[in-house]
């Protein structure tokens, strides 16, 4: 298995996967974990990866272009998931075919589905996992709509970014790979109980520049300048996302 992690803070992973079970698994060739600086795929000389949200809001959003380019390059290196020079539709279809190719692209974000041992078992069967570490106020919503397979949260609490969740997922998945643990029976005997929590309201979709990226457009209401309509839209979209969670 190969795990690629996209982050703005590679230094946070220093030593995280060098010891214990994960370190041993890498030495044995059971898993390969690579940490990538997202700014390496920025399209300007300032290595910009974030911008202000359309329609107003607090904070900055991760832009779609660097993540798009990063995914395109990382997927091209995986023999089981070759990437053609593709049009918008071709690239989108290839991204969405990851389930067949045993590759998963995951955004780590508080609004995602809660991570469980069952999900860890599912991911341990993949050949390739790409983890995108969320930061700032969030990401351009088109990343969710077009570039990822799923969105995962490790719990209903606030973290500075997706780096620690990436460590959690990489660790929990690696130990489930056959041959990593000395006794697979130890994994089967583990049990987990999660506390019940009240449903939380998930944030509305947010977008930043460009307005149109390969035909994926920012909703017109956010460009209208009509603050009343924008606030109504935000509440409606927040409710929709919360119900899906």
Secondary structure as the mmCIF struct_conf table of DSSP 4:
data_model
#
loop_
_struct_conf.conf_type_id
_struct_conf.id
_struct_conf.beg_label_comp_id
_struct_conf.beg_label_asym_id
_struct_conf.beg_label_seq_id
_struct_conf.end_label_comp_id
_struct_conf.end_label_asym_id
_struct_conf.end_label_seq_id
STRN STRN1 UNK A 2 UNK A 7
BEND BEND1 UNK A 8 UNK A 8
HELX_RH_3T_P HELX_RH_3T_P1 UNK A 10 UNK A 13
TURN_TY1_P TURN_TY1_P1 UNK A 14 UNK A 18
BEND BEND2 UNK A 19 UNK A 19
HELX_RH_AL_P HELX_RH_AL_P1 UNK A 20 UNK A 27
TURN_TY1_P TURN_TY1_P2 UNK A 28 UNK A 29
BEND BEND3 UNK A 30 UNK A 30
STRN STRN2 UNK A 32 UNK A 37
HELX_RH_3T_P HELX_RH_3T_P2 UNK A 38 UNK A 41
BEND BEND4 UNK A 43 UNK A 44
TURN_TY1_P TURN_TY1_P3 UNK A 45 UNK A 46
STRN STRN3 UNK A 50 UNK A 52
HELX_LH_PP_P HELX_LH_PP_P1 UNK A 53 UNK A 53
TURN_TY1_P TURN_TY1_P4 UNK A 54 UNK A 55
BEND BEND5 UNK A 58 UNK A 59
STRN STRN4 UNK A 60 UNK A 62
HELX_RH_AL_P HELX_RH_AL_P2 UNK A 64 UNK A 76
TURN_TY1_P TURN_TY1_P5 UNK A 77 UNK A 77
HELX_RH_3T_P HELX_RH_3T_P3 UNK A 79 UNK A 81
BEND BEND6 UNK A 85 UNK A 85
HELX_RH_AL_P HELX_RH_AL_P3 UNK A 88 UNK A 96
TURN_TY1_P TURN_TY1_P6 UNK A 97 UNK A 97
HELX_RH_AL_P HELX_RH_AL_P4 UNK A 98 UNK A 101
TURN_TY1_P TURN_TY1_P7 UNK A 102 UNK A 102
STRN STRN5 UNK A 103 UNK A 114
HELX_LH_PP_P HELX_LH_PP_P2 UNK A 115 UNK A 115
HELX_RH_AL_P HELX_RH_AL_P5 UNK A 117 UNK A 123
TURN_TY1_P TURN_TY1_P8 UNK A 124 UNK A 125
BEND BEND7 UNK A 127 UNK A 127
STRN STRN6 UNK A 128 UNK A 133
TURN_TY1_P TURN_TY1_P9 UNK A 136 UNK A 137
STRN STRN7 UNK A 138 UNK A 139
HELX_RH_AL_P HELX_RH_AL_P6 UNK A 141 UNK A 146
TURN_TY1_P TURN_TY1_P10 UNK A 147 UNK A 147
BEND BEND8 UNK A 149 UNK A 149
STRN STRN8 UNK A 150 UNK A 153
BEND BEND9 UNK A 154 UNK A 157
BEND BEND10 UNK A 160 UNK A 162
HELX_RH_AL_P HELX_RH_AL_P7 UNK A 163 UNK A 174
TURN_TY1_P TURN_TY1_P11 UNK A 175 UNK A 176
BEND BEND11 UNK A 177 UNK A 177
TURN_TY1_P TURN_TY1_P12 UNK A 178 UNK A 179
BEND BEND12 UNK A 180 UNK A 182
HELX_RH_AL_P HELX_RH_AL_P8 UNK A 184 UNK A 188
TURN_TY1_P TURN_TY1_P13 UNK A 189 UNK A 189
HELX_LH_PP_P HELX_LH_PP_P3 UNK A 201 UNK A 205
BEND BEND13 UNK A 209 UNK A 209
BEND BEND14 UNK A 211 UNK A 211
STRN STRN9 UNK A 212 UNK A 213
TURN_TY1_P TURN_TY1_P14 UNK A 214 UNK A 215
STRN STRN10 UNK A 216 UNK A 217
HELX_LH_PP_P HELX_LH_PP_P4 UNK A 218 UNK A 219
HELX_RH_3T_P HELX_RH_3T_P4 UNK A 220 UNK A 223
BEND BEND15 UNK A 224 UNK A 224
HELX_RH_AL_P HELX_RH_AL_P9 UNK A 227 UNK A 244
#
